[in-house]
Amino acid sequence: MLDVEIGNAYVCQPIGAKKTLVGVIEKLYEHTALVKVTDYEMEDQSIVLECNQRMLVKFDKITAVAVA
């Protein structure tokens, strides 16, 4: 598990998403993080838009720091 920080962007796979995406951490919870989605695959467009570009991610599904 990465040491995640609020305000940083990470590659992750949120709950309900089919592919990995890039999201900025907005809030940390006990086992999950709330991310604002900044980049995603078209396959996940409907779920991302349905969630207003904010999704929950389990910490073990955060895989890397996103590079700008």
Number of C-alpha atoms within 10 A of each C-alpha: 9 12 7 16 14 13 13 13 22 24 20 25 22 26 13 12 19 12 13 18 20 23 28 23 22 16 14 16 11 7 10 18 22 19 25 21 23 14 15 17 13 9 11 15 13 11 16 23 11 10 12 11 16 20 23 20 23 16 20 12 16 23 14 14 17 14 8 4
